[in-house]
Each structure stands twice: as structure tokens, then as C-alpha cells.
Amino acid sequence: MPILDSAVRAMREAEKLVGNPGSIHDDGVKASRSLENSRARIAAELGCKPGEILFTSGITESNNLAILGYAKKVEFLRSDLSSEDGSASGGKGFQGRTLENTHWLTTSIEHASVLACFLHIKDMGGNVSFVKPDAHGIVSATAFKKELREETAFVSLGWANNEIGVIQPIAEISRVIHEHEKKHGSTIIFHSDAGQAPLYLPASAHSLGVDLLSIGAAKLYGPHGIGALFKNDRAELAPIILGGGQELGLRSGTENVALAAGFAEAFNCVARERASESKRLAYLRDMLAEGLASQITGIVINGDTKHTLPHMLNISVPDIAGEYFVLSLDRACIFISTKSACGEGTEKSSRVVAALMGEPWRAQNSLRFSLGRETAEGDIKEAIKECVAIVARLQLR
């Protein structure tokens, strides 16, 4: 995603602040004020308090801090299990817990930065389960409810899938989790990787009912290299990066004041345009889907266009490898992908599309079209024309 011009200007202005925000001299105080202003602006968009926002290097680090930070907290406190009231073990949510006797729940279609954390927890002795989506990619509250156990300690579910764009019922699943907590007198920390969802969906962390929410500027037309983690009081974490104890002691390292300014400006801007841009992109996405389906036989849409982000279309074309399509369109200056950028070049097929349990060729031939602020109706018509031409050329061979 290109960085918004206004975000670039905000970064350039903040770059003039040369002080370390942790210093008490005048330059440091000015840098600290800028940083805290950025934090407050981001918190306002998430409907939370500034003190509930921690800056990170991006969504991957936010996911790691949320998931492994909680696991590390559990491990740190296993020596305090004798505490009857839980006070010595960081609160009642940790009483009697170790990785070996806790259950960690996520889905089979999460981003690699989430799945890798859960697999690491499994390697360390934690009990990990993966909820499967339905044929449209939706993970229902009913499916989650069936997998919850008395020893479930942590749940992670992406707000909207990064490959097929399907929006998950986060608030509904949160209610199921809280009902389970009341029934068993337990504490379950609920984390969500927000991804690109805040571009098109109102992003109130408290309304979603999550304890931890990962966001990144690069997904919001902001700069690369900075993200944030919303953390409420229920979620007690241990740091995974050690040092000077910045960001409430959970993320050491001198904060990047300029990137934070660009992040806040971009988030504010896309939030103002959220409704109109969502409507415009949904129209273009439907035009693309209808144009391709009407002219190319056998196309399958992966996901559910009724419950998906408006800018994303994932399709599979029979008998044509996704990589061939991507490279052919690249020559026409049309840039798409076959799967998550994190899996390009390393995975032969889409893990997410495979989880939908359709024909095997769908995962191997999947194509992900992502529309954006610069996408116009003419671009959609050109993309349809080029896709049809690619199929026609292959059929003549």
C-alpha cells in the first residue's frame, strides 16, 4: 500500500524532533509529547484509553507480544502456584496455570505470525487446538464453543482473513467466551489480529470484546515498520524484547516518533473516509467478480462476498496455475498474488483456501485481487480483459 501524502508530511515534521522521548531535557519532552499525541489519536480511533496502546514494529511483533507474552507470563509464574488468592501469581487468571495444563485455541486459517506462535507454544508443552472454518471461510461462534475447555486460557481469531477477506463474528465469539468464563470461573484472554479490517470496519476494541488487538500502519496506508497492540487490564503479559523498559515495560527500545506520527495521521485519514471508500470498493469488487465469472468458465469465488472486506476478491481458475496468472498479469502491470505475501514463493498452494475443503485445485490455482484507494473503474475493466486474454491464449495451445 502506498503511504498517504498526509502521513508522509506528518513524518517529515516529526523527524525534526531529534530528542529521545525517554529523556527529560527539552528536546526529549517535545519528542515525548509528539509520541503521546500519536498514541492518543490511535486510541481515539480504537475507542480506548491511550494507556491501552503499545507501539511495536508491526502486526507480526504485536501478535508475538500478545501470544508469546501471555505464554511467557504463565511460565514465569509457575513457581508461585502455592498462592491461594492468586496475588503472588499476577492475579487469579494465573492461579494454578502452567503451559502443560492450559489450552490454547486458534483457527487453521490465521496469519503465519499467529500460527507460528501457537506451534511454538505447542512445542513448549502447551495444549493447542485449531478450529476449522466452514466452506465460506467463516468460523462460527458455535464452532468455537464446541472447542472451549475448562482449561482454555487463550483464544486468537483474526478479525478478517488476510487472503479471502472474510469477516469473522468477533463480538459474538467474545460473548461465548465470557459465558464460558462465568460457567467455569476461569479467565480466557481473547486476542485478534485486526489486519486490514480497520480500513473498512469501525474499530472499537471494547465493542469487539477483545483483550488484545494487533494493528499495523502498513495495512492502513501508513509507514512500514510500526504497529500497535491494544491491551486491556485483563491481559497480563511478559515482555519478549528486553532493555530499557519502554512501552509500559513490555516493549523495550527507543520509540520511533516519526513513524508513530505517520501511523496516527494515516489511521485518522482512512477512518474519515471509511464509509465512502467501502461502498466504492465493494462496487468495483463486484464488477470484477461478475466480469470474470461471466467470461471465464468454471471460476470459483473463495470466501463469502456478503461477509467480507470490500476490497478483496479471491478466486480460483480451473486448469491454470496461480503463479502463471500472477506473472502474466505482472507483464501487463497488473499486480495480484496467489496467497498471503508471507507465503509467496514458499508455499505451493493457499493454506487458507485448502481449509475451505473444496476441490484440491482451488488451493493450487487461487488468485487474490486487492483493490485500493487508487483503483478506478478503468483498472477493473483492464484486469478483466487481461484475465480473459490469458485464458484464451492457453486454450489455443
Secondary structure, 3 states (H helix, E strand, C coil): CCCCHHHHHHHHHHCCCCCCCCCCCHHHHHHHHHHHHHHHHHHHHHCCCHHHEEEECCHHHHHHHHHHHHHHHHHHCHHHCCCCCCHHHCCHHHCCCCCCCCEEEEECCCCHHHHHHHHHHHHCCCEEEEECCCCCCCCCHHHHHHHCCCCEEEEECCCECCCCCEECCHHHHHHHHHHHHHHHCCCCEEEEECCCHHHHCCCCHHHHCCCEEEEEHHHHCCCCCCEEEEECCCCCCCCCCCCCCCCCCCCCCCCCHHHHHHHHHHHHHHHHCHHHHHHHHHHHHHHHHHHHHHHCCCCEECCCCCCECCCEEEEECCCCCHHHHHHHHHHCCCCCECCCCCCCCCCCCCHHHHCCCCCHHHHHCEEEEECCCCCCHHHHHHHHHHHHHHHHHHHHC
